[in-house]
Amino acid sequence: MHEQQIDKLLQQLQDGTISKASVLDRLRSLPVEILDSASLDHHRLLRTGLPEAVFGENKTADQLVEIMTALLRSDSVALATRVSSEKAALVCGRVEGLCYHDTARMLTGNDRAIPEQCGRGQIVIVTAGTSDIAVAEEARLCLHYFGHEVETVYDAGVAGLHRILAHTHLLQKAAVLIVVAGMEGALPSVVAGMTPAPVIAVPSSIGYGTGAGGFSALLGMLNSCAPGLAVVNIDNGFGAACMAAAINRC
């Protein structure tokens, strides 16, 4: 439950259009709901501005069914990251109201609970190559469900510098940028030199042998000489989205 929903609930109580018992019933699950497989933090959105999200990679289908069913009963969006298509098929077959996003490997639900006008500006997500899009899509979907406006520029890496230069105007208007790159991880440094906005760099695990599963890109980004650039973990689109939302929050 986010602040907009609580404000509306209190206004309804003041107007007499909802009973005190109904308000208490809505608030009763805050802050924690104890399940067999997890303890859901329903208070997180109100406390931090970010909703509870489930890391689904190592959870069983049964565990995800229980957790996502509980999240769908709540007044917040339902999000699960790193869910394989096979596992998602099992979960969606047992739980109504979920949508699976294959590229991002995410389960989502409760679209009605997406907050409105949470950001002071537009967040732009850039990828170096098409192979980086899965990480970028995880970030984009999370930001959408966090209530932020997002624009994307995909496949604009430094191997063809004209591709990113063509988007100079968009980059300079952005409030925050997320830049995903593998290989040598050079693109975030280039973008950070083109915009006054903070840049969140995401190293991806794309690359040949000495790319070392994203470590070369990670080290390159950490050693960037471009000011205003920060780095999250390898392939961490969710973490980048959380940081961008915190920066862009009204």
Number of C-alpha atoms within 10 A of each C-alpha: 23 21 13 11 15 16 11 11 18 14 13 15 15 12 10 10 10 14 13 14 9 12 15 10 11 15 17 11 15 16 15 13 15 11 12 8 13 13 12 20 17 22 21 18 17 17 13 11 18 20 23 19 19 21 15 21 13 9 15 14 19 13 17 25 19 16 20 25 19 15 23 20 11 18 18 26 23 28 24 22 20 18 26 17 16 9 17 25 13 15 24 18 11 14 14 12 14 22 16 19 18 14 13 22 20 25 25 21 22 19 16 10 18 19 19 12 13 17 21 14 17 18 27 23 26 27 27 27 18 13 18 23 23 19 25 32 21 24 25 27 21 28 22 16 24 26 19 25 20 19 15 17 18 20 19 21 25 19 11 11 12 11 16 22 16 11 13 13 11 15 26 17 15 20 20 24 29 28 32 35 36 29 25 20 30 23 25 31 21 18 27 25 15 17 20 16 19 19 28 25 32 31 34 32 22 23 19 11 9 11 18 14 19 25 22 22 28 28 14 18 26 16 11 18 13 16 12 15 22 19 22 18 16 22 25 19 28 24 19 31 26 18 16 24 25 15 15 18 16 10
